[in-house]
Structures are given as C-alpha cells and as structure tokens.
Amino acid sequence: MVLRNLFHNELAQIETTPYCSIGLHPWHVTKETFRKDVELVEKSAIKSNVLAIGETGIDKAIEVDFDLQRVAFIEQIEIAKTVNKPLIIHCVRAYDEMLSIRKNSHHQKPWIFHWFNAAPQTASDLISKGCYLSFGHMLFKEESKAFKSFLKIPLERVFLETDDAGVTITEVYERAALLKGISLHALQQQIEINFQTCFGIKL
C-alpha cells in the first residue's frame, strides 16, 4: 500500500490516486493566498480516498512567517478533527511546539511525522502522544538522529518512505528490516498493520 502526499493545488490528482493526503505545506503558505488554499484543503478532505490531512506543520528553516505557518497548521488540525482523519506533519526545528500543540489540540486521530529526524527522547515523547514516525534515507546515515531513534522505538509506530531522496522504497524496507533484526516479510506485515490501524482501512 502507498499513501501519496498531494499539495493543496494538486486536486486533479486525487481522482487518480488510490490513497492520498492533501494539505497546505508550510513552504507554500502565503498571506495573499492563505485563505483560499485552506479552503481547497477543506473541500477535498471529505473524499473517501483522502486518508489524511497534510503535509502540514511548521518549518523554522524557511522564511515564511512563523505565526502564519502556525495559523495555517492549526486550521488544518481543525479540518482533520471535522473529518476525523489523521495529520501528516512536516516539522523542522519545531518539535517542542508540535508537542505543545498536540497536547492542546484535542485531536484524537494520530499524527504521522514525515521524514522524522530528531533525538530518541523526542521520538518517545511523540509516540506517547499517539504519533507515528516515518523514516527514509536517513536510516542509511548512522550518525543521524533518525538512525538512532529508529533503533529504539517500537515498529508498531513506524512508517517508511522515500520522498524523492534517491533510494527506492525496497531499499528502505531492506535497511529497516536489517536494523531491527527481522525478516523483510515480518516488517512488511507490521507496516501493513500500522497502516490499517492508523488510517482505519481494511486492506
């Protein structure tokens, strides 16, 4: 199973994508188009093959106004609450803010942190708040925070991805299985269970 993340302006692709998410990415938040863009997400969120809202979140490494990013993010949390769907999170240098917002949002569905790359303690804190963590090419970099966190967290809270990083999803799965000391088949089965549990989909 594959979940494809679509940007808010890629609505035409919803109809041809079996499972997808839709969101206003923090990179694309602008004061001029913010309201219209959030409305596009809201209109698409009800579709049955849109399993989650996102990517959305906060990125402190870009020039987009932080407060505007935060407003866009919180509005998309409200959309996710209304349609009762998970969120896919883009987070850069803002995990403390994410933990605070998660605590105060009262959103019962999981949050999935895309391309997670933070310390094991942060990973543990997020998992304790009902979040999943998604890993990709950083699993090949043993000095990375993602690598160290992956070794310590339960597979029941893991997803795997590529995100145009120059490695195939097969390579990511093989690497993850090796690091966890389990068979590729066992890993695939667990990720499938995670998918069904997180998104409420029977495969």
N, C-alpha and C positions, 0 to 999 in steps of 0.2 A: 504494500500500500504506500502511496505517495500523497503527501499534502503539499500543494503548491501555494506559496505566498504570492498574492497579487497586490499591486499598488492600487490606490483608490481610483486611478484613471484607466485601469485595465479591465473595465467592466465587461467588455465584449467577450473576454476570455473565460468568464465564469461559466458560460453555457457549454463550453467545450472541455472543461476541466472537471474530472470526476469528483475530486475532493480539493477544496481550496480554502484559503483565508483571504480576507480583504481588509485593508487598513490604510490609514494615513500615516505614513512613515515620518518620523521626526525630521529626516532630511528634507522632506517636501512641504513642511509646514510654513506657510507664509501668511502674513497679516491680511493680504489682499484677497486670498482665495480660501482662507481657513474655513469659513462658514459653509461655503458651497462644497468643499471637499469632505467635510464631516458628514454633510447630508448625503453625499454619494455613498459613503460607507454605510450610513444608516439604512438607506433604501435597499442595499444589497445584502445586508446582514440577515434578512429573513429567509433567504433562499436555502433550500434544504442541503445543497452540496457545499455551501459555505459553512464550514465546521467551526471556524474561529474568527475572531476579530484581530487583525494585525497583519504585518508587523506595526506595532505602535510602541511608544515608550519615550525615553529620554536619552539624549546623547550630548554629553558635556564637551565633546571634542569637536563640535561643529559651531558655526557662527549663528545659527538660528537662535533667536531669543529664547532663553531658558523658560521664562514664565509662559510664553506662548506654547512651547512644546508641552509644558505641564498641563495647560488648559486643554490642548488637543488630546492628550493622553487620557485625562480624567473624563472627558466627554465620551471617548471611545470605551472606557470602562463602563459608563452608564449604558451605552448601546449594548455591550456584551451582557450586562445584567438584564436588560429588557428582553433580549432574545435567548437568554440562558445558555450562553456559549463561552468557551474558554478564550483567553487572550494569548497572542503570541507577541513576546516582548523583545524589543531592541533596546539594549541597555549598555551604555558606555560611561564608565566612571560615575555611575549614579545608583549603585546598589543600595546604599543607605536610604536614599529617597524612595526607592522601589519598595523596600521592606516597610517603610512607614506608610506609604500609600496603600500597599496591600493590606496592612493591618486595619486601616481606616475605611477601606472601600466597601467592606461587607459583601464583596463579590464571592459567591460560593464556588464557582467553577474554577478549575486550575488555570494557572498562568504558566506558559511554556517559555523559558528564556532561551531564545535563539542564539547560537554561537557563544555559548557560555564560556567565559574565561575570567574566573575570579577564584579567590582562595577557598580552600576546603571549608573553612568556617562559614563563609558566605553561602557556599553551596548547602551546607547543613541548615543554615538559618532559613533559606528559601524553601527547602524541602519541608521543613517543619511548618511552613505556612501554606502547604498544599501546592507547591510549584513543581514543575518538571524542568529538567535541564537538557538542552540539546547540544551535542558535540559534533565536531567535524574534523578538519585538517589539523587542528591544534593537538590532537591525540598523537600526532607524529613528532611533536616537539616536546621532549621530555623536560625541558626547562620551563615550560609554560604552566600557568596556574590551572588551566583546563586539564592538562595531563594529570597533575597532582590531585585535583578534585575528583576526576573520574575514577581514580583508583580507590577512593574512599567512600563513594556514595552507592546506594543500592540500585541495581539495574531496574527495579520497579519504578524508578523516577527518571529514566533516561530515554531520550530520543537521539537519533543520529541524522546527520545532514551533510550536504556538500556545499551549497551556496556559492557555486561558481569558483571554488577555491583550487581547482587544478587537480583534484583527486576524485575518483569515482566513488559512488556510494558503496560499491562492493569492497573497495579498498578500505573504506572507513569501517565497514562491518567486520572485515577480517582483522583489522587492527584492534578494534574494540573487544572482539572475542579473545584475541591473544592476550590483551592486557587483563581481562577478567578471568582468564584461565578456563574458559568454557568453549564448547563447540559452537561453530557458526550457526548450526541449526537451533541450538538452545537459545542463542542470542536472538535469532530471528523470531522465535516463538514468544520470547519475553517482550520484544518490541511490539509485536502484534497485540499482545495482551494490554500493553500500555496504551496503544492506540485506541483500542476498544473501550478501555476504562476511562481514558481522558476525554474522548470525544463522544462517547455514548453510541458508538457504531458497532453493529454486529457484522463481522466480516465472514 
